[in-house]
Amino acid sequence: MTSRAVSFWLNPQELCFRSEQALPDRADVVVIGGGITGMSTAYWLSHLGLTPVVLERGELACGATGRNGGHFVFGTNQSFRDSLEDHGLADTLALWNFTEQSAQLLRELTDQHNIDCDLRFNRLASFAITPAQAQAVQESCELMMSHGLAAEYWDRERVEQNTQCSSFLAAAIEPHHAQLWPAKLVVGLAKAAQHLHAHIQTRVEVQAVTRQAEGFTITTNQGQIQAEAVVYATNALTYHLLPTLKGVIVPVRGQVIATAPTAQLFDFDWGVNSGYEYAIQRQDGRIIFGGMRWKSPTKEIDIEDDSRLEPLVSEGLKTFLRNTFPPLRDVAIEYEWTGIMGFTADENPIVGELPGRPGEYISAGYTGHGMPVAIAAGRAIAERIAGSAQTIIPKPFRPERFWLG
Ligand SMILES: Cc1cc2nc3c(=O)[nH]c(=O)nc-3n(C[C@H](O)[C@H](O)[C@H](O)COP(=O)(O)OP(=O)(O)OC[C@H]3O[C@@H](n4cnc5c(N)ncnc54)[C@H](O)[C@@H]3O)c2cc1C
């Protein structure tokens, strides 16, 4: 079957959402962006009694959230060892704790609001394909265990028994991980927020945010709206509205394929090559596999066009999957798509109020790992706007470290 440049997650028959039609004149808070960050923030704002207006230039989840790999990875974005080196133990554990809070909130929200997003808690296997990676995997496992975090080391033989493949030299197994249908989560959160009186409007592009003596004027392609606070949930594209973030959050294009449903091969989700490649097998048997951007001469850095596929990456993804796992030799690829991630230099997102700009908040720059951060980050931001700050934002996420004014 020919592959289509369409995300499996964005099938319109699966995602049914009714946008508001008319832009209101004012709002307590305008949230710009209708991905996981925007919708989490809007949900928590509504939950705290505020009335947010969410403005999304396309459809809900049309950005990275509807085009990702479906992983919810617990823990630090850097390797555990690198995070310890850069931030020390207390802040590294705070980052872990933040993703665990997100997971707990995800469980509660999906239960409470009956959000069916194929959420499945699972193990994560991180495979090594070079001796250096095998050593790093082993060291990382030992370090995690020595700090009370659950992890298991598999040697080559054990990996082969569990994967039917002889390409991997070792693996770290982490018992806490999840997979989900990200766009269904976003639509579910949007409906829950609407129920709590959030106003959510798609096909409205924000063109400028202007600070006034009191509050902000948000200029859109459909008119203006006044707001007391504004949240930038615009991830890789944030610099278009906040030029000072150009080069701080860098757009990087990722590419993903989805196979036809196939016999169950993995009872864990996995990453390989230090996480550059990543896969889940869904309960319907479909394998979602992404990565290989290093096959492109540009490494897909500074690319914002998510309507096109990169052929070299495409070839790399298909060849790796078919050649690495003998049972997948003839597997059909039914979907293929790209999406734009927002990368920061230290791999951590920017979460909080912008220094020297009261009333302007951001959560963006997740460097390819937004799912486990955005839910707790949305709550942390909503609490601050509502005048409380119960959810602690880990120090490595704070905007001050990059903010140029
Ligand atoms: C190929 C790929 C694979 C990935 N795999 C994973 C994974 O497996 N696990 C994981 O945790 N993370 C993964 N990520 C990263 C993850 O998808 C993101 O970190 C997360 O979705 C960010 O969510 P967001 O809501 O902040 O941004 P987005 O989902 O990008 O949403 C931002 C929204 O803002 C809108 N917008 C932008 N500018 C404006 C404007 N001016 N006016 C109105 N609307 C605007 C956009 O249209 C967009 O919908 C991957 C990303 C990609 C691209």
The ligand as a MOL file (V3000), in Angstrom:
LIG
                    3D

  0  0  0     0  0            999 V3000
M  V30 BEGIN CTAB
M  V30 COUNTS 53 58 0 0 0
M  V30 BEGIN ATOM
M  V30 1 C 7.6030 13.5800 14.8660 0
M  V30 2 C 7.4370 13.8690 16.3460 0
M  V30 3 C 7.5280 12.8320 17.2560 0
M  V30 4 C 7.3760 13.0970 18.6310 0
M  V30 5 N 7.2930 12.0640 19.4990 0
M  V30 6 C 7.0160 12.3150 20.8020 0
M  V30 7 C 6.7370 11.2600 21.6910 0
M  V30 8 O 6.6690 10.1040 21.3040 0
M  V30 9 N 6.5310 11.5650 23.0030 0
M  V30 10 C 6.5470 12.8700 23.4340 0
M  V30 11 O 6.3960 13.1020 24.6330 0
M  V30 12 N 6.7360 13.8790 22.5910 0
M  V30 13 C 6.9410 13.6470 21.2970 0
M  V30 14 N 7.0800 14.6730 20.4330 0
M  V30 15 C 7.0060 16.0380 20.9550 0
M  V30 16 C 5.5770 16.3900 21.3410 0
M  V30 17 O 4.7030 16.0760 20.2950 0
M  V30 18 C 5.5190 17.8700 21.6820 0
M  V30 19 O 6.4730 18.1460 22.6930 0
M  V30 20 C 4.1530 18.2800 22.1980 0
M  V30 21 O 3.1560 17.7940 21.3670 0
M  V30 22 C 4.0890 19.7960 22.2810 0
M  V30 23 O 2.7480 20.1520 22.5000 0
M  V30 24 P 2.3260 21.6630 22.3760 0
M  V30 25 O 0.8770 21.7170 22.6110 0
M  V30 26 O 3.2120 22.4930 23.2100 0
M  V30 27 O 2.7100 22.0510 20.8780 0
M  V30 28 P 1.9390 21.7320 19.5240 0
M  V30 29 O 1.2430 20.4340 19.5740 0
M  V30 30 O 2.9120 21.9590 18.4300 0
M  V30 31 O 0.8150 22.8220 19.5140 0
M  V30 32 C 1.0860 24.1800 19.2580 0
M  V30 33 C -0.1380 24.6950 18.5510 0
M  V30 34 O -0.0420 26.1040 18.4400 0
M  V30 35 C -0.6670 26.4770 17.2310 0
M  V30 36 N -0.1670 27.8050 16.8970 0
M  V30 37 C 1.1030 28.1770 16.6700 0
M  V30 38 N 1.1740 29.5040 16.4090 0
M  V30 39 C -0.0980 29.9610 16.5050 0
M  V30 40 C -0.6750 31.2450 16.3290 0
M  V30 41 N 0.0750 32.3190 16.0310 0
M  V30 42 N -2.0170 31.4010 16.4950 0
M  V30 43 C -2.7850 30.3140 16.8090 0
M  V30 44 N -2.2900 29.0650 16.9620 0
M  V30 45 C -0.9580 28.9060 16.8130 0
M  V30 46 C -0.2230 25.4050 16.2670 0
M  V30 47 O -1.0740 25.3240 15.1410 0
M  V30 48 C -0.2690 24.1570 17.1290 0
M  V30 49 O -1.4770 23.4510 17.0280 0
M  V30 50 C 7.2200 14.4430 19.0670 0
M  V30 51 C 7.1100 15.4810 18.1430 0
M  V30 52 C 7.2150 15.1990 16.7890 0
M  V30 53 C 7.0420 16.3320 15.8110 0
M  V30 END ATOM
M  V30 BEGIN BOND
M  V30 1 1 1 2
M  V30 2 1 2 3
M  V30 3 2 2 52
M  V30 4 2 3 4
M  V30 5 1 4 5
M  V30 6 1 4 50
M  V30 7 2 5 6
M  V30 8 1 6 7
M  V30 9 1 6 13
M  V30 10 2 7 8
M  V30 11 1 7 9
M  V30 12 1 9 10
M  V30 13 2 10 11
M  V30 14 1 10 12
M  V30 15 2 12 13
M  V30 16 1 13 14
M  V30 17 1 14 15
M  V30 18 1 14 50
M  V30 19 1 15 16
M  V30 20 1 16 17
M  V30 21 1 16 18
M  V30 22 1 18 19
M  V30 23 1 18 20
M  V30 24 1 20 21
M  V30 25 1 20 22
M  V30 26 1 22 23
M  V30 27 1 23 24
M  V30 28 2 24 25
M  V30 29 1 24 26
M  V30 30 1 24 27
M  V30 31 1 27 28
M  V30 32 2 28 29
M  V30 33 1 28 30
M  V30 34 1 28 31
M  V30 35 1 31 32
M  V30 36 1 32 33
M  V30 37 1 33 34
M  V30 38 1 33 48
M  V30 39 1 34 35
M  V30 40 1 35 36
M  V30 41 1 35 46
M  V30 42 1 36 37
M  V30 43 1 36 45
M  V30 44 2 37 38
M  V30 45 1 38 39
M  V30 46 1 39 40
M  V30 47 2 39 45
M  V30 48 1 40 41
M  V30 49 2 40 42
M  V30 50 1 42 43
M  V30 51 2 43 44
M  V30 52 1 44 45
M  V30 53 1 46 47
M  V30 54 1 46 48
M  V30 55 1 48 49
M  V30 56 2 50 51
M  V30 57 1 51 52
M  V30 58 1 52 53
M  V30 END BOND
M  V30 END CTAB
M  END
